[in-house]
Amino acid sequence: MASQNVWNLQKLSINNIMTKRIAFITAIVGPYEASTKKYTKQSIPCDFICFTNNLNIKNNGWIIDHTPYHLTHKSKVDNGKYTNSLSNNKHTFNIAKYFKQNFYNIPRLQQYDIVIWLDGTIQITNKDTALYILKLFGKRDIRVATWEHEERYGKLAEEVKASHMNRYTSTFWFGQPQPYQDIDKQYEDYLKKGYTDEYWKNIDPREHFGVWVTCMIAFRNKDPYIREFLDYWYLQTLKYTTQDQIGFPFACRKKNIIPYTFPDLNIAGKGHSQTDFYIKQQHHR
């Protein structure tokens, strides 16, 4: 995949581009972020939509939606009995995972061909980000696109090790109670189920391929198989932990999803926090 030049993929006419709808989405639940992040106006029509319960949030040009879809359009995979079922873990960080991993349940998003999730800290700075993603997805076998984690060297155990922080290990974090997030058990269960980093090395030999940063992730939204994948990825959060970057490679492996992985020949980045698409701001701004 590293050799692909996406600007030379299947050409799309201007009219075709205009009919394919793209949405950038984020969820800011509770006081975790003070505002949506300003974005550079895109070179093709697209929408920026923020789902939030903050009535006073600074919108910075985003469409603000206060509807509690996690309650009005519940996930079919949340049976109410898991560690992070919304009835058991009401932490705002956990609620936001519904909007990240099960957004296809939201009625207003069903009109879009491509949905691009952005964590609340991500600021789009490239006017051609939507166009680039649209051209990329013009190649039929691409269903998901996201960024490699350049600090993990393709080893999921490194992601688990780095996740030993209060966000997951504390039962009272950011002023709210939450269940203990047992990231070690999650990883151990994956190993028992046959997960191995070598699977990814046999697909792509790049040093960091196999562990991804999901702060920006694009999906082919109307693909039924993507909806099945999203359900399975969200199930990992419900059953195990809110550290979705641990569940992501496992869900990809189980559902035979091979993410198109940035950086590529055209899009570079200084790590994953400053890229040709975006910069990552500090939390709580």
HUHUCOR-V194340 format. One record per backbone hydrogen bond with DSSP energy under -1.0 kcal/mol. NH is the residue of the N-H (numbers start at 0). CO is the residue of the C=O. Records with the same first field share a line. If there is no record, write none. Layout:
NH=CO  CO
This chain:
3=0
7=4
8=5
16=12
17=13
18=14
22=113
23=46
24=115
25=48
27=50
35=57
39=123
42=126
46=21
48=23
49=62
50=25
51=64
56=53
57=33
61=58
62=47
64=49
68=66
70=67
71=67
72=68
83=237
84=81
87=84
88=84
94=90
95=91
97=94
99=95
100=96
101=97
104=101
105=102
108=105
109=106
111=108
112=20
113=20
114=218
115=22
116=216
117=24
118=214
121=118
122=278
124=276
125=276
128=125
131=127
132=128
133=129
134=130
135=131
136=132
138=135
141=138
144=217
145=259
146=212
147=261
148=210
151=148
154=151
157=154
159=155
160=156
161=157
163=160
164=162
167=164
168=164
169=165
172=175
175=172
177=170
180=167
182=180
185=181
186=182
187=183
188=184
189=185
190=186
191=187
192=188
193=190
194=189
198=195
199=196
200=196
201=197
202=199
203=199
208=205
210=207
212=146
216=116
217=144
218=114
219=142
220=112  218
222=219
226=222
227=223
228=224
229=225
230=226
231=227
232=228
233=229
234=230
235=231
236=232
237=233
238=234
239=235
243=241
245=242
247=243
250=246
251=247
252=248
253=249
254=250
255=252
256=251
259=143
261=145
263=266
269=273
270=268
274=277
275=267
278=122
279=272
280=120
